[in-house]
Amino acid sequence: MAETIGSLVDKISIMELKTYHMQEQIEREDANDEHKEESAHKMKILLMQINDLEIELKELFRKYAAGEVRPKIYRQFKMYNDPKYTIKK
């Protein structure tokens, strides 16, 4: 499973921001009808994508709660500013 709770929440928040700005385009008084229709079409797609991501997030929560999957933890191994990793010339 490549997605994590954090990555899904990040994607959803980005998509929500896009819907906010797409709604602005739909409501623009200075835009022509073609632009508004194109924006409305894109809005429908954005909303479907958000729904898909929300379903995936709920399913991931369910799997965690049921013990079906466990999050994989990646440890950080920092090497900079550690003298034991300095190459001596």
NUDOVEX-529233 format. One record per residue: x, y, z of N, C-alpha, C, O in turn; residue number from 1. Coordinates in nm, 3 decimals, padded with zeros to 5 digits. Example, Ala and Ser with C-alpha at 12.3 -4.5 7.8 and 13.67 -1.06 7.14 Angstrom:
2
01.319_-00.569_00.780_01.230_-00.450_00.780_01.320_-00.330_00.780_01.424_-00.332_00.846_1 .
01.285_-00.225_00.708_01.367_-00.106_00.714_01.290_00.003_00.787_01.341_00.114_00.804_2 .
//
This chain:
89
00.086_-00.117_00.000_00.000_00.000_00.000_00.090_00.123_00.000_00.167_00.145_00.094_1 .
00.080_00.201_-00.103_00.166_00.319_-00.117_00.112_00.439_-00.041_00.189_00.525_00.001_2 .
-00.017_00.446_-00.024_-00.077_00.563_00.041_-00.073_00.549_00.193_-00.086_00.440_00.248_3 .
-00.054_00.662_00.256_-00.062_00.670_00.402_-00.176_00.765_00.436_-00.228_00.835_00.350_4 .
-00.214_00.766_00.562_-00.318_00.860_00.605_-00.274_01.002_00.573_-00.353_01.082_00.522_5 .
-00.149_01.033_00.603_-00.098_01.168_00.577_-00.099_01.205_00.430_-00.136_01.317_00.395_6 .
-00.059_01.111_00.343_-00.056_01.143_00.200_-00.197_01.162_00.145_-00.219_01.246_00.058_7 .
-00.292_01.084_00.196_-00.430_01.100_00.150_-00.490_01.232_00.199_-00.558_01.301_00.123_8 .
-00.465_01.267_00.324_-00.514_01.394_00.376_-00.452_01.510_00.299_-00.521_01.608_00.268_9 .
-00.325_01.499_00.266_-00.257_01.602_00.188_-00.323_01.617_00.051_-00.351_01.729_00.007_10 .
-00.348_01.506_-00.017_-00.413_01.512_-00.148_-00.552_01.572_-00.140_-00.591_01.654_-00.223_11 .
-00.628_01.532_-00.038_-00.764_01.585_-00.022_-00.761_01.734_00.003_-00.841_01.808_-00.054_12 .
-00.669_01.780_00.087_-00.662_01.924_00.115_-00.625_02.004_-00.009_-00.677_02.113_-00.030_13 .
-00.536_01.951_-00.091_-00.500_02.018_-00.216_-00.621_02.023_-00.310_-00.646_02.125_-00.373_14 .
-00.694_01.913_-00.318_-00.811_01.909_-00.405_-00.920_02.005_-00.356_-00.987_02.068_-00.437_15 .
-00.936_02.015_-00.225_-01.034_02.109_-00.170_-00.997_02.253_-00.206_-01.084_02.334_-00.237_16 .
-00.870_02.284_-00.200_-00.824_02.417_-00.239_-00.853_02.443_-00.387_-00.893_02.553_-00.424_17 .
-00.832_02.341_-00.469_-00.862_02.355_-00.612_-01.011_02.378_-00.635_-01.049_02.458_-00.722_18 .
-01.097_02.309_-00.559_-01.241_02.330_-00.578_-01.282_02.471_-00.538_-01.370_02.531_-00.600_19 .
-01.219_02.524_-00.436_-01.248_02.661_-00.393_-01.220_02.759_-00.507_-01.302_02.845_-00.539_20 .
-01.104_02.743_-00.568_-01.066_02.835_-00.675_-01.144_02.807_-00.805_-01.168_02.899_-00.883_21 .
-01.182_02.682_-00.826_-01.262_02.651_-00.945_-01.401_02.713_-00.930_-01.458_02.760_-01.028_22 .
-01.455_02.711_-00.809_-01.585_02.775_-00.786_-01.577_02.924_-00.815_-01.672_02.982_-00.868_23 .
-01.466_02.986_-00.780_-01.446_03.127_-00.813_-01.454_03.149_-00.963_-01.510_03.248_-01.010_24 .
-01.397_03.056_-01.040_-01.399_03.068_-01.186_-01.541_03.053_-01.240_-01.581_03.122_-01.334_25 .
-01.615_02.962_-01.181_-01.754_02.940_-01.223_-01.838_03.064_-01.199_-01.928_03.095_-01.278_26 .
-01.810_03.136_-01.092_-01.890_03.252_-01.053_-01.837_03.385_-01.108_-01.896_03.490_-01.083_27 .
-01.729_03.381_-01.182_-01.672_03.505_-01.235_-01.770_03.577_-01.326_-01.827_03.517_-01.417_28 .
-01.787_03.705_-01.302_-01.878_03.784_-01.385_-01.811_03.828_-01.515_-01.880_03.857_-01.613_29 .
-01.679_03.833_-01.517_-01.609_03.879_-01.637_-01.571_03.765_-01.731_-01.512_03.789_-01.836_30 .
-01.606_03.640_-01.694_-01.572_03.525_-01.779_-01.688_03.492_-01.872_-01.805_03.514_-01.839_31 .
-01.653_03.440_-01.990_-01.759_03.403_-02.085_-01.820_03.267_-02.046_-01.768_03.197_-01.960_32 .
-01.930_03.234_-02.112_-02.003_03.110_-02.079_-01.917_02.986_-02.102_-01.925_02.890_-02.025_33 .
-01.837_02.987_-02.207_-01.752_02.871_-02.237_-01.655_02.844_-02.121_-01.635_02.730_-02.080_34 .
-01.595_02.950_-02.070_-01.502_02.936_-01.958_-01.575_02.882_-01.834_-01.523_02.795_-01.764_35 .
-01.694_02.934_-01.808_-01.771_02.889_-01.692_-01.813_02.743_-01.706_-01.810_02.668_-01.608_36 .
-01.852_02.702_-01.828_-01.892_02.563_-01.850_-01.773_02.469_-01.835_-01.784_02.362_-01.777_37 .
-01.659_02.511_-01.888_-01.537_02.430_-01.875_-01.498_02.418_-01.727_-01.458_02.310_-01.682_38 .
-01.509_02.526_-01.654_-01.478_02.524_-01.511_-01.576_02.435_-01.435_-01.536_02.364_-01.343_39 .
-01.703_02.439_-01.471_-01.803_02.354_-01.407_-01.775_02.206_-01.433_-01.791_02.122_-01.345_40 .
-01.732_02.176_-01.556_-01.696_02.037_-01.590_-01.577_01.991_-01.506_-01.576_01.880_-01.453_41 .
-01.477_02.077_-01.495_-01.360_02.044_-01.413_-01.398_02.027_-01.267_-01.343_01.943_-01.196_42 .
-01.492_02.108_-01.221_-01.538_02.099_-01.082_-01.600_01.962_-01.055_-01.574_01.902_-00.951_43 .
-01.680_01.911_-01.149_-01.740_01.778_-01.132_-01.632_01.672_-01.118_-01.643_01.581_-01.035_44 .
-01.528_01.683_-01.198_-01.417_01.587_-01.192_-01.345_01.598_-01.058_-01.314_01.496_-00.996_45 .
-01.318_01.720_-01.015_-01.252_01.740_-00.886_-01.333_01.679_-00.772_-01.277_01.614_-00.683_46 .
-01.464_01.699_-00.774_-01.549_01.645_-00.668_-01.550_01.492_-00.669_-01.553_01.430_-00.563_47 .
-01.549_01.432_-00.788_-01.541_01.286_-00.796_-01.408_01.236_-00.740_-01.404_01.136_-00.669_48 .
-01.300_01.307_-00.773_-01.169_01.266_-00.725_-01.160_01.279_-00.573_-01.102_01.192_-00.507_49 .
-01.216_01.385_-00.519_-01.217_01.401_-00.373_-01.295_01.287_-00.309_-01.251_01.229_-00.209_50 .
-01.409_01.253_-00.366_-01.489_01.143_-00.314_-01.409_01.013_-00.316_-01.411_00.937_-00.218_51 .
-01.339_00.986_-00.425_-01.257_00.865_-00.435_-01.151_00.861_-00.325_-01.130_00.758_-00.261_52 .
-01.084_00.974_-00.304_-00.980_00.982_-00.202_-01.038_00.965_-00.062_-00.977_00.900_00.023_53 .
-01.155_01.023_-00.038_-01.220_01.009_00.093_-01.259_00.864_00.119_-01.245_00.815_00.231_54 .
-01.307_00.795_00.017_-01.341_00.653_00.032_-01.215_00.573_00.064_-01.217_00.486_00.151_55 .
-01.107_00.602_-00.007_-00.981_00.533_00.018_-00.930_00.559_00.160_-00.880_00.468_00.226_56 .
-00.944_00.683_00.207_-00.901_00.718_00.343_-00.984_00.642_00.447_-00.929_00.588_00.543_57 .
-01.116_00.639_00.428_-01.203_00.566_00.522_-01.169_00.418_00.525_-01.169_00.355_00.631_58 .
-01.140_00.362_00.408_-01.105_00.220_00.400_-00.972_00.193_00.470_-00.956_00.091_00.537_59 .
-00.878_00.284_00.455_-00.749_00.268_00.523_-00.767_00.276_00.675_-00.707_00.197_00.748_60 .
-00.848_00.370_00.722_-00.878_00.377_00.866_-00.942_00.246_00.914_-00.906_00.195_01.020_61 .
-01.036_00.194_00.836_-01.103_00.069_00.873_-01.001_-00.045_00.885_-01.005_-00.123_00.980_62 .
-00.911_-00.053_00.787_-00.810_-00.160_00.789_-00.716_-00.146_00.908_-00.678_-00.246_00.970_63 .
-00.677_-00.023_00.940_-00.593_-00.002_01.059_-00.668_-00.045_01.184_-00.612_-00.116_01.268_64 .
-00.793_-00.004_01.198_-00.873_-00.036_01.316_-00.895_-00.186_01.330_-00.897_-00.239_01.441_65 .
-00.911_-00.255_01.217_-00.935_-00.399_01.219_-00.805_-00.479_01.233_-00.808_-00.601_01.249_66 .
-00.693_-00.410_01.228_-00.565_-00.479_01.239_-00.525_-00.551_01.112_-00.434_-00.635_01.114_67 .
-00.590_-00.520_01.002_-00.559_-00.586_00.875_-00.427_-00.536_00.816_-00.356_-00.610_00.749_68 .
-00.396_-00.412_00.841_-00.270_-00.354_00.795_-00.210_-00.270_00.907_-00.281_-00.225_00.998_69 .
-00.082_-00.252_00.899_-00.013_-00.165_00.994_00.068_-00.065_00.914_00.123_-00.097_00.809_70 .
00.075_00.056_00.965_00.155_00.155_00.893_00.302_00.118_00.897_00.353_00.074_01.000_71 .
00.369_00.137_00.786_00.512_00.111_00.780_00.583_00.239_00.822_00.554_00.348_00.772_72 .
00.675_00.225_00.912_00.747_00.341_00.963_00.884_00.347_00.898_00.959_00.250_00.899_73 .
00.915_00.461_00.842_01.044_00.483_00.781_01.128_00.568_00.875_01.089_00.679_00.912_74 .
01.242_00.516_00.913_01.333_00.587_01.003_01.422_00.680_00.921_01.458_00.650_00.808_75 .
01.455_00.792_00.980_01.545_00.886_00.913_01.687_00.860_00.962_01.712_00.845_01.082_76 .
01.778_00.857_00.868_01.919_00.840_00.900_01.993_00.962_00.848_02.030_00.970_00.731_77 .
02.012_01.057_00.937_02.077_01.182_00.898_02.228_01.166_00.908_02.281_01.115_01.007_78 .
02.295_01.211_00.804_02.440_01.197_00.800_02.512_01.331_00.804_02.630_01.336_00.838_79 .
02.444_01.437_00.771_02.511_01.566_00.767_02.539_01.615_00.909_02.464_01.585_01.002_80 .
02.644_01.689_00.923_02.690_01.745_01.051_02.724_01.639_01.156_02.731_01.670_01.275_81 .
02.744_01.517_01.113_02.786_01.411_01.205_02.931_01.378_01.170_02.958_01.326_01.062_82 .
03.025_01.408_01.260_03.167_01.391_01.227_03.207_01.249_01.189_03.303_01.231_01.115_83 .
03.137_01.149_01.238_03.178_01.012_01.204_03.153_00.978_01.057_03.205_00.878_01.008_84 .
03.074_01.059_00.987_03.050_01.036_00.845_03.135_01.125_00.755_03.121_01.123_00.633_85 .
03.223_01.203_00.815_03.310_01.292_00.737_03.421_01.210_00.673_03.490_01.134_00.740_86 .
03.437_01.227_00.544_03.544_01.158_00.471_03.672_01.239_00.489_03.679_01.358_00.458_87 .
03.771_01.170_00.540_03.899_01.237_00.563_03.984_01.229_00.437_03.993_01.125_00.374_88 .
04.044_01.340_00.403_04.126_01.345_00.281_04.272_01.332_00.312_04.355_01.334_00.221_89 .
//
